[in-house]
Amino acid sequence: MYRIFVVLFLLSNIVYGETLKQIVDIALKKSPFLKQYELQIKAVEGELKKAESFNNPDLNIGFSRIYSQVDGWSTALTDFGINQPLRLWGERKYAIASVKLKKIAFENLYKQQKRNLISNIYRQFFSILALKETIKTKEKEIKTLESLYQFVQKSYKLGESIPLDTLRIEKDLAVAKVELEKLKAQLQAAKNSLTAIVGQNINSVEGDIYNFRDIKDINLSQVPQIKYLQDLIKSIDEQIKRQKALAKPKVSIGVRIGEDAVELGKYEFGVGFNINLPVFYRRQGEIIQLISQKNIIKTKINQLKLNYTATLNGLKSQEKILKKQFVKIDKNIIPTISKALSIAEKSFKLRTISFFEFSNVRQQYYETIYYKIDLARQIQNIYASYIKIGGLR
């Protein structure tokens, strides 16, 4: 029974790392980074309410105080009028269409910001995995040095090694332990950074740093950033139509009831129209501003497409070079240097080579392993940049 309790206790204290998908799902729900863009969409929904509304009517009511020697003071209604401005020439329709397109634009901007967030998470996630892999290798290196240190001490007692060998191993061991502590501090800092991005505490991550994805071609017209700008242009087109509608005569219809100026107690009833004629100004300034905004956005879209094309080609080129180098390191160099390390260790223990020669081979082996890990991190960073453009659908 006691053994079962111990096993259950140990299992309950195992810390399972979060996968990339789990972290992204958490961030999309909790990250404060996205909240501001969600609020922008809600603000546009408020604009839509305003665009859909009709103008409020104007109400005029007039009273007068009348004095009669018979009846004394009395109050009488002398004037009553309602005036309703009309939204004509399709102005309301264009206003609604413009705001709806603006909302779609901000939804695409939100999608782009989600990509930026996922890109940052992806980069940070694999930086953490690289640090974990480096720490694991550094711990293995320390264990090797500790084992070697025990061997050299025994050899020294037997008179088979010199004090310099012991000093060199002690120095290498001390440096490796300091480097391990630095790596652990960097790992904690990286976890803290990921926690800040995600919006929830991330204690550990779990994944394969050597699982590489391929960069593929992207339809730039479907990139959220470009779709956002394209929808803004459509929204501006509707705003231009609205300004042209506002440049036409403004009409309001009214009803008026007023007391007859001659025969008191009698009232006149009438219906009237009020027309504002745009004789001197036809909203040319607003239209010119909107056309300029539209042209600026068009220029920005063309520039973005050029930048994205150049960036994508650059990422593909870097990915090809780094992956080729990684395969060479992983398949050819590491097996060869691993075999050389094994031979060097046996040779050192048989006293056919010096500790200095063995130490050089050992150092080259671990430097190659660390370089392999860093290559993997660089390849994952390239894919993180690809996500930001429009990859990983």
Phi, psi and chi 1 to 4 in degrees:
 res  aa     phi    psi   chi1   chi2   chi3   chi4
   1 MET       -  -42.0 -175.6   66.5 -175.5      -
   2 TYR   -62.1  -41.3  175.0   75.7      -      -
   3 ARG   -63.7  -41.0  -70.9  179.2  180.0  177.6
   4 ILE   -62.0  -41.8  -65.0  173.3      -      -
   5 PHE   -62.3  -42.9  174.6   77.4      -      -
   6 VAL   -62.9  -43.6  170.7      -      -      -
   7 VAL   -62.0  -45.5  170.1      -      -      -
   8 LEU   -63.0  -39.0  -69.7  173.0      -      -
   9 PHE   -63.8  -44.0  176.6   78.0      -      -
  10 LEU   -64.6  -41.3  -68.9  172.6      -      -
  11 LEU   -63.7  -36.8  -73.2  172.9      -      -
  12 SER   -69.6  -19.8   65.7      -      -      -
  13 ASN  -101.2    6.0  -76.0  -84.2      -      -
  14 ILE   -73.8  128.5  -66.9  174.8      -      -
  15 VAL   -95.9  115.0  177.7      -      -      -
  16 TYR   -92.5  132.4  -66.1   98.4      -      -
  17 GLY   -76.9  154.9      -      -      -      -
  18 GLU   -80.1  137.6  -56.8  -78.7   -4.5      -
  19 THR   -79.7  167.1   65.0      -      -      -
  20 LEU   -59.6  -44.2  177.8   62.0      -      -
  21 LYS   -62.7  -42.6 -176.5 -179.6 -177.7  -53.7
  22 GLN   -62.4  -42.0  -72.2  171.4  -27.4      -
  23 ILE   -66.4  -41.9  -67.8  172.7      -      -
  24 VAL   -63.3  -42.3  168.3      -      -      -
  25 ASP   -61.4  -41.6  -71.8  -18.4      -      -
  26 ILE   -64.0  -45.5  -67.1  167.2      -      -
  27 ALA   -63.1  -39.2      -      -      -      -
  28 LEU   -65.6  -22.8  -67.1  179.6      -      -
  29 LYS   -93.7  -34.3  -66.8  175.5 -176.8  175.4
  30 LYS  -117.8  -13.7  -63.6 -171.8  176.1 -177.1
  31 SER   -64.3  127.3  174.8      -      -      -
  32 PRO   -67.0  -18.8   22.3  -31.6      -      -
  33 PHE   -59.5  -37.7  173.5   76.0      -      -
  34 LEU   -84.2  -17.4  -66.7  177.2      -      -
  35 LYS   -59.4  -40.9  -64.5  -63.1  179.8 -175.4
  36 GLN   -63.3  -32.6   56.0 -176.0  -49.3      -
  37 TYR   -78.9  -30.9  -61.7   98.9      -      -
  38 GLU   -63.7  -39.7  -68.7  175.9   -0.4      -
  39 LEU   -68.1  -33.0  -67.4  172.8      -      -
  40 GLN   -62.7  -40.1  -77.3 -176.4   -9.9      -
  41 ILE   -64.5  -41.6  -65.1  172.0      -      -
  42 LYS   -64.9  -35.1  -70.1 -169.7  177.4  -64.9
  43 ALA   -64.2  -37.9      -      -      -      -
  44 VAL   -67.3  -33.8  176.5      -      -      -
  45 GLU   -60.8  -33.8  -71.0  174.2   -1.2      -
  46 GLY   -66.5  -38.4      -      -      -      -
  47 GLU   -63.3  -35.5  -71.0 -176.0   39.8      -
  48 LEU   -64.9  -40.5 -177.0   58.9      -      -
  49 LYS   -58.3  -42.5  -68.9  -73.7 -175.5 -176.9
  50 LYS   -65.7  -42.5 -179.7 -179.3  176.7 -178.7
  51 ALA   -65.5  -33.7      -      -      -      -
  52 GLU   -78.0  -19.8  -70.3  173.3  -20.4      -
  53 SER   -74.1  157.3   65.6      -      -      -
  54 PHE   -98.2  158.4  -68.8   94.5      -      -
  55 ASN   -65.3  143.7  -67.0  -36.4      -      -
  56 ASN   -76.0  143.0  -67.5  -38.9      -      -
  57 PRO   -75.5  156.4   27.8  -33.3      -      -
  58 ASP   -98.8  133.3  -64.5  -36.5      -      -
  59 LEU  -119.6  128.3  177.0   64.0      -      -
  60 ASN  -120.5  126.7  -63.6  -48.0      -      -
  61 ILE  -130.4  129.6  -58.5  176.1      -      -
  62 GLY  -120.5  137.7      -      -      -      -
  63 PHE  -124.2  156.0  -64.2   93.1      -      -
  64 SER  -137.2  156.2   64.7      -      -      -
  65 ARG  -104.8  123.2  -65.4  -83.5  -72.8  169.1
  66 ILE  -115.7  135.4  -58.6  171.0      -      -
  67 TYR  -110.6  128.6  179.1   76.3      -      -
  68 SER  -122.8  135.5  169.7      -      -      -
  69 GLN   -64.5  -22.6  -69.1 -177.4  -14.6      -
  70 VAL   -87.5  -51.7  176.8      -      -      -
  71 ASP   -97.0  -13.1  -60.1  -36.2      -      -
  72 GLY    82.4 -152.9      -      -      -      -
  73 TRP   -77.3  142.7  -70.6   98.6      -      -
  74 SER  -148.2  154.3   65.0      -      -      -
  75 THR  -108.9  135.2  -57.3      -      -      -
  76 ALA  -131.3  145.8      -      -      -      -
  77 LEU   -76.5  121.4  176.1   67.9      -      -
  78 THR  -109.7  -22.1   57.6      -      -      -
  79 ASP  -153.5  136.0 -174.2   70.5      -      -
  80 PHE  -145.5  126.3  176.8   84.1      -      -
  81 GLY  -148.7  143.9      -      -      -      -
  82 ILE  -124.8  130.9  -63.8  177.7      -      -
  83 ASN  -126.4  123.8 -169.4   56.9      -      -
  84 GLN  -115.4  110.5  175.3   63.0   54.5      -
  85 PRO   -67.8  139.9  -17.8   31.3      -      -
  86 LEU  -106.5  143.3  -56.5  177.3      -      -
  87 ARG   -98.4   96.1  -60.2 -176.7   70.4  175.3
  88 LEU  -107.7 -179.9  -58.3  175.8      -      -
  89 TRP    62.2   21.6  -36.8  116.6      -      -
  90 GLY    79.5   10.9      -      -      -      -
  91 GLU   -59.1  -43.3 -178.5  -91.3  -33.9      -
  92 ARG   -65.7  -41.6  179.2  173.9  176.9  -90.6
  93 LYS   -61.4  -43.6  178.7 -176.1   73.8  173.8
  94 TYR   -67.9  -37.2  -61.9  137.1      -      -
  95 ALA   -63.1  -44.0      -      -      -      -
  96 ILE   -64.9  -45.2  -67.5  170.3      -      -
  97 ALA   -62.0  -40.2      -      -      -      -
  98 SER   -62.8  -45.2  174.4      -      -      -
  99 VAL   -69.3  -38.0  175.9      -      -      -
 100 LYS   -61.8  -42.0  -76.2 -176.9  176.0  178.7
 101 LEU   -68.5  -34.3  -73.3  165.6      -      -
 102 LYS   -65.0  -38.6 -172.9  177.8  178.0 -178.6
 103 LYS   -64.6  -42.7 -177.0 -177.5  176.9 -175.9
 104 ILE   -61.3  -40.0  -67.0  170.7      -      -
 105 ALA   -60.5  -45.7      -      -      -      -
 106 PHE   -69.6  -27.7  -84.3   86.1      -      -
 107 GLU   -66.9  -37.4  -74.1  170.4   -9.9      -
 108 ASN   -70.5  -35.1  -79.9  -46.7      -      -
 109 LEU   -62.8  -39.6  178.2   62.0      -      -
 110 TYR   -61.3  -41.7  178.0   75.5      -      -
 111 LYS   -62.9  -38.9  -70.6  177.9 -177.2  176.4
 112 GLN   -64.9  -41.2  179.8   60.2   46.2      -
 113 GLN   -67.4  -31.5  -62.5  -51.3  -39.4      -
 114 LYS   -63.0  -40.5  -82.4  170.6   58.3  174.3
 115 ARG   -64.5  -41.9  -72.3 -165.2  171.2  -81.2
 116 ASN   -60.6  -41.2  -67.2  -14.9      -      -
 117 LEU   -64.5  -47.5  176.8   63.4      -      -
 118 ILE   -62.4  -39.2  -66.5  169.9      -      -
 119 SER   -60.4  -45.2  172.9      -      -      -
 120 ASN   -64.9  -40.0  -70.0  -24.3      -      -
 121 ILE   -64.4  -44.5  -70.2  170.4      -      -
 122 TYR   -58.8  -46.5 -167.0   95.5      -      -
 123 ARG   -62.6  -46.2 -168.6 -176.0  -56.3  -84.5
 124 GLN   -68.9  -37.8 -162.1   65.9   23.4      -
 125 PHE   -59.4  -47.7  178.5   86.5      -      -
 126 PHE   -78.8  -21.3  -77.8  101.4      -      -
 127 SER   -66.1  -39.1  -67.7      -      -      -
 128 ILE   -66.3  -43.8  -68.5  171.3      -      -
 129 LEU   -61.5  -39.1  -74.7 -175.9      -      -
 130 ALA   -64.7  -41.4      -      -      -      -
 131 LEU   -64.6  -41.5  -76.7  166.0      -      -
 132 LYS   -61.8  -41.8  -73.4  179.0   68.8  176.6
 133 GLU   -67.4  -38.3 -165.0   72.0   15.9      -
 134 THR   -66.1  -42.1  -55.6      -      -      -
 135 ILE   -62.6  -42.9  -72.4  170.1      -      -
 136 LYS   -60.1  -42.2 -168.9 -168.8  -59.5 -179.6
 137 THR   -68.6  -39.7  -54.4      -      -      -
 138 LYS   -64.3  -39.2 -177.0   62.8   68.0  176.0
 139 GLU   -64.7  -37.7  -72.4  172.6  -18.1      -
 140 LYS   -65.8  -40.2 -180.0 -178.8  175.8 -177.0
 141 GLU   -63.4  -40.5 -177.6 -177.3    0.2      -
 142 ILE   -65.3  -41.9  -72.2  170.5      -      -
 143 LYS   -62.4  -39.2  -75.6 -177.9 -180.0  178.4
 144 THR   -63.6  -43.0  -57.9      -      -      -
 145 LEU   -66.1  -39.7  -76.3  168.2      -      -
 146 GLU   -64.0  -41.4  -72.5  173.8  -20.1      -
 147 SER   -64.7  -40.9  175.6      -      -      -
 148 LEU   -66.4  -37.5 -166.9   62.0      -      -
 149 TYR   -62.4  -42.6 -179.1   64.8      -      -
 150 GLN   -63.5  -40.1  -68.9  175.1    0.7      -
 151 PHE   -63.8  -44.1  172.0   78.5      -      -
 152 VAL   -66.9  -37.6  171.2      -      -      -
 153 GLN   -62.3  -43.7  -83.1 -170.6  -40.3      -
 154 LYS   -63.3  -42.0  -71.0  178.2 -178.2  178.1
 155 SER   -63.9  -37.5  -61.9      -      -      -
 156 TYR   -65.9  -40.2  176.5   69.6      -      -
 157 LYS   -63.9  -31.3  -71.1  176.2 -178.2  178.5
 158 LEU   -86.7   -1.2  -65.4  172.4      -      -
 159 GLY    79.0   20.7      -      -      -      -
 160 GLU  -100.6   -5.4  -64.5  175.9   -5.6      -
 161 SER  -138.8  162.5   65.1      -      -      -
 162 ILE   -98.9  157.5   58.6  176.0      -      -
 163 PRO   -59.1  -28.5  -22.8   32.2      -      -
 164 LEU   -61.1  -36.4 -175.6   60.3      -      -
 165 ASP   -61.6  -42.7  -70.0  -14.3      -      -
 166 THR   -62.8  -44.2  -56.0      -      -      -
 167 LEU   -62.5  -41.2  -68.7  172.7      -      -
 168 ARG   -63.4  -43.0  -78.5  173.8  175.5  167.2
 169 ILE   -66.9  -40.9  -66.1  177.9      -      -
 170 GLU   -59.8  -41.7  -73.8  176.2  -14.3      -
 171 LYS   -64.8  -47.3 -174.3  -93.8  -68.8 -179.9
 172 ASP   -61.6  -39.5  -70.9  -11.3      -      -
 173 LEU   -67.2  -42.1 -168.5   55.9      -      -
 174 ALA   -65.1  -43.0      -      -      -      -
 175 VAL   -63.6  -44.0  169.3      -      -      -
 176 ALA   -61.7  -39.0      -      -      -      -
 177 LYS   -69.0  -38.3  -73.5 -179.5  177.2  179.5
 178 VAL   -63.4  -44.4  169.9      -      -      -
 179 GLU   -61.8  -36.9  -71.4  173.9  -15.7      -
 180 LEU   -63.5  -43.5  178.6   61.9      -      -
 181 GLU   -63.3  -38.9  -68.4  -54.8  -48.8      -
 182 LYS   -63.8  -41.3  -74.2  172.7   63.7  178.3
 183 LEU   -64.3  -39.7  -73.3  167.7      -      -
 184 LYS   -65.7  -37.6  -73.0 -180.0  177.5  179.0
 185 ALA   -66.1  -41.1      -      -      -      -
 186 GLN   -63.8  -38.2  -70.2  172.8   16.9      -
 187 LEU   -63.3  -44.0  177.3   61.4      -      -
 188 GLN   -64.6  -40.2 -172.7   56.2   50.9      -
 189 ALA   -63.6  -39.0      -      -      -      -
 190 ALA   -66.4  -38.9      -      -      -      -
 191 LYS   -64.5  -41.5  -72.5  178.3 -176.3  177.5
 192 ASN   -62.2  -40.6  -66.7  -18.8      -      -
 193 SER   -64.3  -42.4  178.4      -      -      -
 194 LEU   -65.3  -38.9 -176.4   59.7      -      -
 195 THR   -58.8  -43.2  -66.7      -      -      -
 196 ALA   -64.4  -37.7      -      -      -      -
 197 ILE   -69.4  -43.7  -65.2  170.8      -      -
 198 VAL   -75.8  -37.5  173.8      -      -      -
 199 GLY    93.1   11.7      -      -      -      -
 200 GLN  -149.8  147.1  177.2  175.0  -56.8      -
 201 ASN   -63.1  126.5 -171.7   38.9      -      -
 202 ILE  -114.3  110.0  -56.2  -63.5      -      -
 203 ASN   -83.1  -36.3  -68.7  -42.4      -      -
 204 SER  -155.5  156.8 -177.6      -      -      -
 205 VAL  -125.2  157.1  -58.2      -      -      -
 206 GLU  -137.9  126.9 -166.0  173.1  -67.7      -
 207 GLY   177.7 -179.1      -      -      -      -
 208 ASP  -114.7  110.8 -177.5    5.0      -      -
 209 ILE   -68.1  -18.8 -167.2  172.0      -      -
 210 TYR   -94.8    8.4  -56.5  117.1      -      -
 211 ASN   -90.9   96.4 -179.9   21.3      -      -
 212 PHE   -93.6  140.7  -56.0  132.4      -      -
 213 ARG  -102.4  157.4  -63.7  172.3  173.7   84.3
 214 ASP   -96.9  140.8  -65.0  -35.7      -      -
 215 ILE   -82.5  128.6  -67.9  177.5      -      -
 216 LYS  -118.6  169.5  -61.4  177.1 -178.2  177.8
 217 ASP   -66.3  151.1  -69.9  -32.3      -      -
 218 ILE  -122.6  136.6  -63.4  172.4      -      -
 219 ASN   -79.4  102.3 -177.3   -1.6      -      -
 220 LEU   -62.1  -27.1  -66.9  179.6      -      -
 221 SER   -68.4  -16.1   61.9      -      -      -
 222 GLN   -98.9    0.5  -63.6  -58.6  -49.6      -
 223 VAL   -68.3  127.8  172.7      -      -      -
 224 PRO   -52.9  -38.3  -26.4   34.0      -      -
 225 GLN   -61.9  -41.6  179.2   71.6   20.6      -
 226 ILE   -73.6  -39.4  -69.4  176.3      -      -
 227 LYS   -62.3  -36.5  -71.4  178.8   73.3  176.8
 228 TYR   -58.5  -47.8  157.5   68.6      -      -
 229 LEU   -69.1  -37.8  -65.0  172.7      -      -
 230 GLN   -63.8  -39.7  -71.5  171.7  -22.9      -
 231 ASP   -69.6  -32.0  -71.7  -32.0      -      -
 232 LEU   -63.2  -39.3  -83.6 -174.0      -      -
 233 ILE   -62.1  -43.4  -72.4  175.7      -      -
 234 LYS   -61.8  -39.7  -67.1  175.6 -175.8  177.3
 235 SER   -63.6  -41.6  175.9      -      -      -
 236 ILE   -65.2  -37.0  -69.9  172.6      -      -
 237 ASP   -57.8  -41.7  -76.1  -23.9      -      -
 238 GLU   -69.6  -34.0  -64.6  -60.3  -39.1      -
 239 GLN   -65.3  -37.9  -71.4 -178.3   48.0      -
 240 ILE   -62.6  -44.3  -68.7  170.6      -      -
 241 LYS   -60.0  -40.0  -67.7  176.4 -175.1  176.6
 242 ARG   -64.8  -41.8  178.7  173.5 -179.9 -102.7
 243 GLN   -64.1  -36.3  -68.7  -59.5  -35.3      -
 244 LYS   -67.1  -34.9  -70.5  178.7  178.5  179.0
 245 ALA   -68.9  -39.1      -      -      -      -
 246 LEU   -67.7  -20.3  -71.7  170.7      -      -
 247 ALA   -76.7  -10.6      -      -      -      -
 248 LYS   -85.3  166.5  -66.5  179.5 -180.0 -179.8
 249 PRO   -54.6  136.7  -26.2   35.1      -      -
 250 LYS   -93.1  131.0  -64.2 -178.7  179.1   64.6
 251 VAL  -120.3  137.5  179.3      -      -      -
 252 SER  -133.9  145.8   59.4      -      -      -
 253 ILE  -114.2  140.7 -175.3  171.2      -      -
 254 GLY  -139.5  157.5      -      -      -      -
 255 VAL  -120.5  133.7  176.6      -      -      -
 256 ARG  -133.5  135.3 -178.1  178.7  175.8  -83.7
 257 ILE  -124.9  123.1  -59.1  173.4      -      -
 258 GLY  -137.7  150.3      -      -      -      -
 259 GLU   -73.1  138.3 -172.4  176.3   25.0      -
 260 ASP   -64.4  131.3 -169.2  -72.9      -      -
 261 ALA   -70.1  -22.9      -      -      -      -
 262 VAL   -96.0  -54.4  178.2      -      -      -
 263 GLU   -99.5   98.3  -62.7 -173.4   44.5      -
 264 LEU   -65.5  142.5  -61.4  178.5      -      -
 265 GLY    96.5  -12.9      -      -      -      -
 266 LYS  -105.5  147.1  -69.0 -174.2  177.7 -178.8
 267 TYR  -123.7  147.4  -69.5   87.2      -      -
 268 GLU  -104.1  146.2  -64.8  175.8  -17.8      -
 269 PHE  -124.9  134.5  173.5   83.3      -      -
 270 GLY  -153.9  156.7      -      -      -      -
 271 VAL  -117.6  135.7  176.5      -      -      -
 272 GLY  -137.8  160.8      -      -      -      -
 273 PHE  -119.9  140.4  -68.0   90.2      -      -
 274 ASN  -119.2  123.7 -177.2   36.4      -      -
 275 ILE  -121.9  125.2  -58.9  176.1      -      -
 276 ASN   -99.2  115.1  178.4  -82.8      -      -
 277 LEU   -93.9  119.5  -62.7  175.3      -      -
 278 PRO   -79.4   75.0   28.8  -31.9      -      -
 279 VAL   -80.2  -45.7  176.5      -      -      -
 280 PHE   -97.2  -27.2  -59.0  106.7      -      -
 281 TYR  -137.4  125.6 -176.0   67.3      -      -
 282 ARG  -121.1   39.1  -61.3  176.6   59.3   84.9
 283 ARG    59.6   32.1  -53.9 -171.9   76.2   84.5
 284 GLN   -62.7  -36.1  -64.0   95.0  -29.4      -
 285 GLY   -62.1  -47.4      -      -      -      -
 286 GLU   -61.8  -40.3  -73.3   84.9   -9.0      -
 287 ILE   -66.2  -41.6  -68.5  170.6      -      -
 288 ILE   -63.8  -41.4  -70.2  170.8      -      -
 289 GLN   -60.7  -44.5  -75.0 -179.4  -24.4      -
 290 LEU   -66.3  -40.0  -70.7  169.0      -      -
 291 ILE   -64.4  -39.1  -69.3  171.7      -      -
 292 SER   -64.0  -43.8  -63.3      -      -      -
 293 GLN   -58.6  -43.0  -72.7  178.4   23.6      -
 294 LYS   -61.6  -44.8  179.3  178.8  171.3 -179.3
 295 ASN   -67.5  -36.4  -69.7  -27.5      -      -
 296 ILE   -62.2  -43.9  -70.8  169.5      -      -
 297 ILE   -65.7  -39.3  -66.0  172.0      -      -
 298 LYS   -60.7  -42.4  -79.2 -176.3  175.9  179.6
 299 THR   -63.5  -40.1  -56.1      -      -      -
 300 LYS   -64.6  -39.3 -169.1  171.7 -177.6  179.3
 301 ILE   -62.0  -45.9  -71.7  172.9      -      -
 302 ASN   -61.5  -41.1  -67.9  -26.7      -      -
 303 GLN   -66.3  -40.9 -174.0   61.8   51.0      -
 304 LEU   -62.3  -42.6  -88.1  176.1      -      -
 305 LYS   -62.0  -41.7  -74.6 -176.4  176.1  179.6
 306 LEU   -64.4  -43.6  -70.1  172.7      -      -
 307 ASN   -64.3  -44.5  -70.2  -16.1      -      -
 308 TYR   -63.9  -41.1  -77.5  157.6      -      -
 309 THR   -62.7  -45.9  -59.7      -      -      -
 310 ALA   -64.7  -42.8      -      -      -      -
 311 THR   -63.7  -44.3  -58.4      -      -      -
 312 LEU   -62.8  -43.6 -172.3   59.8      -      -
 313 ASN   -63.4  -39.2  -70.4  -24.1      -      -
 314 GLY   -65.2  -41.3      -      -      -      -
 315 LEU   -64.6  -40.7  -67.5  175.3      -      -
 316 LYS   -62.1  -43.0  -75.8 -178.9  178.7  178.8
 317 SER   -64.6  -45.7  177.2      -      -      -
 318 GLN   -62.9  -42.7  -69.5  177.3   60.6      -
 319 GLU   -60.5  -43.7  179.6 -163.7   43.8      -
 320 LYS   -61.7  -44.6 -175.4  177.9  178.7 -179.4
 321 ILE   -66.2  -47.3  -67.8  168.3      -      -
 322 LEU   -67.4  -39.8  -69.1  178.3      -      -
 323 LYS   -65.9  -39.4  -78.3 -173.8  174.7  179.5
 324 LYS   -62.4  -42.4 -174.1  176.8  179.2 -179.1
 325 GLN   -66.7  -39.2 -161.6  169.5    7.2      -
 326 PHE   -63.0  -45.4  179.7   85.9      -      -
 327 VAL   -60.8  -41.9  170.1      -      -      -
 328 LYS   -62.0  -44.7 -175.6  178.5  178.6 -179.0
 329 ILE   -64.5  -46.2  -69.0  -76.0      -      -
 330 ASP   -72.8  -41.1 -170.7   47.6      -      -
 331 LYS   -90.8  -29.6  -58.3  -64.8 -177.6 -177.0
 332 ASN  -112.3  -55.9  -60.4  -32.3      -      -
 333 ILE   -71.5  -47.7  -63.7  176.7      -      -
 334 ILE   -63.2  -46.5  -72.8  179.2      -      -
 335 PRO   -58.5  -37.8  -26.6   36.5      -      -
 336 THR   -68.0  -47.8  -58.6      -      -      -
 337 ILE   -72.4  -26.7 -159.3  167.9      -      -
 338 SER   -66.8  -41.5  178.0      -      -      -
 339 LYS   -65.5  -39.2 -173.6  176.2  179.8 -179.8
 340 ALA   -65.0  -37.8      -      -      -      -
 341 LEU   -65.0  -42.7  177.6   63.0      -      -
 342 SER   -61.7  -42.9  178.8      -      -      -
 343 ILE   -66.3  -41.8  -67.0  170.2      -      -
 344 ALA   -64.2  -39.1      -      -      -      -
 345 GLU   -64.3  -44.3 -174.4  175.4   -2.1      -
 346 LYS   -64.0  -40.8  -70.2  176.5 -178.0  176.8
 347 SER   -65.5  -38.9  -60.7      -      -      -
 348 PHE   -64.9  -41.8  168.9   68.5      -      -
 349 LYS   -69.0  -25.8  -71.2  179.4  177.8  178.5
 350 LEU   -88.8   -0.8  -67.0  171.5      -      -
 351 ARG    67.4   27.5  -63.0  -61.0  168.0 -172.3
 352 THR   -90.0  -18.5   56.5      -      -      -
 353 ILE  -131.0  159.4   63.1  171.4      -      -
 354 SER   -81.2  166.2   67.3      -      -      -
 355 PHE   -64.2  -34.9  174.7   75.9      -      -
 356 PHE   -60.6  -43.5 -178.4   74.4      -      -
 357 GLU   -66.3  -43.6  -69.1  170.9  -46.9      -
 358 PHE   -63.1  -39.8  168.4   60.8      -      -
 359 SER   -62.5  -37.0 -176.8      -      -      -
 360 ASN   -63.2  -43.9  -78.2  -20.3      -      -
 361 VAL   -64.9  -43.5  176.5      -      -      -
 362 ARG   -60.7  -44.1 -179.1 -174.0   58.0   79.5
 363 GLN   -63.3  -41.9 -172.5  175.0   -1.5      -
 364 GLN   -62.7  -38.2  -72.9  175.3   17.2      -
 365 TYR   -62.7  -50.6  170.5   78.1      -      -
 366 TYR   -70.8  -33.4  -77.7  105.3      -      -
 367 GLU   -62.5  -37.0  -77.2  178.5   -6.9      -
 368 THR   -67.4  -40.4  -54.0      -      -      -
 369 ILE   -63.1  -44.6  -64.1  -64.7      -      -
 370 TYR   -64.7  -36.1  -64.4  134.1      -      -
 371 TYR   -66.4  -38.0 -178.6   60.1      -      -
 372 LYS   -62.0  -44.2  172.7 -171.4  169.6 -176.8
 373 ILE   -62.4  -43.3  -63.9  168.4      -      -
 374 ASP   -66.9  -35.9 -168.6   59.5      -      -
 375 LEU   -60.3  -43.8  -88.5  178.5      -      -
 376 ALA   -61.3  -41.8      -      -      -      -
 377 ARG   -62.6  -42.2 -177.3 -170.2   60.8   79.6
 378 GLN   -63.5  -40.4  -69.2 -179.0   54.6      -
 379 ILE   -63.9  -41.7  -66.8  168.7      -      -
 380 GLN   -66.7  -34.5  -60.7  -67.4    4.6      -
 381 ASN   -65.5  -36.3  -79.0  -10.0      -      -
 382 ILE   -62.6  -41.2  -72.5  171.9      -      -
 383 TYR   -69.5  -31.3 -161.4   83.5      -      -
 384 ALA   -62.1  -39.5      -      -      -      -
 385 SER   -67.7  -33.7  -61.2      -      -      -
 386 TYR   -66.2  -39.0  170.4   66.5      -      -
 387 ILE   -60.3  -41.2  -68.0  170.7      -      -
 388 LYS   -62.1  -34.8 -165.3  170.7 -174.6  177.8
 389 ILE   -72.6  -45.3  -64.5  175.5      -      -
 390 GLY   163.9   12.2      -      -      -      -
 391 GLY   -82.1 -179.3      -      -      -      -
 392 LEU    56.6   70.2 -168.2   66.3      -      -
 393 ARG   -81.3      -  -66.3 -166.8  174.6  -83.5
